[in-house]
Amino acid sequence: MNANELCALIAKRHPSPEYAVFYEVSNATGGNGTRRADAVALGIWPSRGLALHGFEIKVSRRDWTKEKRTPQKAEAVAQHCDYW
């Protein structure tokens, strides 16, 4: 499975109009961003909760093990999410 297929699964699990899904989302606006989430799904129906779900996509073992060695990288974006 590749990153595009995983993005499609995220969108399927978080369908419109209940959610708005965005890809490559920075942790800040303008040129101030230092990290990016691979995807975020924003719940936009107040009756179901306005939660922000963040995703870091890993498709190779090498990428995953590299991320495990530096978990603080993800915190720059995860701190803005209700679920990571």
N, C-alpha and C positions, 0 to 999 in steps of 0.2 A: 504494500500500500504506500502511496506517495502523499506528499503534503496536500496537493490539490484534492485528492480523494478524502483525506481527513477533514479538510475545510468543508467539503460538501456534506460530510456526515454531521459536522457541527451545525451547519445551516439546517439540515433536516431535523435534527434534535431540537433546534430552537427556531421554529418556523415563524414567518411573518403572517399576520400582523402582531402577534403576541410579543415577538422579539425583533430587535434590530441587530443584525450581525455585521461586524466590521473586521477587517483584516489589517495586519501590520499597524497596530495602534501604539502610538508613542506614549510615554509616561508624562509628557509635558507638551505644551503648545509651542508653535514656532520652532526656532532652532534650539530650544532649551531641552529637548528630549535627549535622554542618554540611553534608553532601552525601549524595546518594543515587545508588545504581546503579539503572538502570531494571530490570535483572534480574540474578539470579545463579543459577547452576546448580552445585550441590554434588554431586560424585561421592561416593557413599556405599558403594560396593563396594570394600573394601580390595584385592581381587584385581585391580582395574582402575585403582587409584590414587584417592586421596582429594583430588582437585583441585577448586579453586574457580574457576569461570569467571564473569567479570563482563561485563556488557553495558551500553553506552550507546546508546540507540535514537535515531536521527535520521530523521525522515520528511520534513523540508523542507530545502531548500537554505539558507534563511535560518538555521535552527537549527544546521545543520552548520557554516556559515561562522562563526557566533558562537562555537561551541565551539572551532573552530580558532584563534581569536584568544586564547582563554584556556584552553590545554590543561592548565594546572596545576589547574583545577577538578576534573578527573577523577582526579587523583593521590590525593586524599583517600580515595577508595574503591579505586582500582586497586592501591594499596600492600598491600591485604589479600587480593588475588586472585593465583592462580597464573597465570591467563591473563586478559587484558583486551581 
